[in-house]
Amino acid sequence: MLEMIEFDVADAVAWKISGKVTEEDMQRALDALREKLNAHAKVSVYQEIESFGGVELDAVMEKMQFLSEFGLNMFARIAVVTDKRWVQRVLSWEDRVFRNIDMRAFSVEERERAFNFLAYGDDPGSSPATA
């Protein structure tokens, strides 16, 4: 399940994942991104992962179609809030691969730092390995 979160940053979209992400969930998130892209050249994403039960294949296909349409250069910053160590490690790897996107991992206790990172940019105390 993917639940949208109200977020007071003009160029950012926020959601919380708990369980399995369905095609409907993915479509809701991608629609929110499209809406932001209508007003901003780049968008930032706040993603809180409470639990992760996988992603439906149709949801993956929706995301791939979206990325082929808009590309990866549309992302400014991505903040992932989770206490799942494997997610933090994946994000660390992705940050090294996708160098044009500033990705940071935050623990659940650091949620406010994640919001500030998206709102104001650099947060020298955070890194993809920090959480």
Secondary structure, DSSP 8 states (H G I E B T S, - for coil): -EEEE----TTEEEEEEEEEE-HHHHHHHHHHHHHHHHH-SSEEEEEEEEEEEEE-HHHHHHHHHHHHHH-STTEEEEEEE---HHHHHHHHHHHHH-TTSEEEEE-GGGHHHHHHHHHH---TT-BTT--
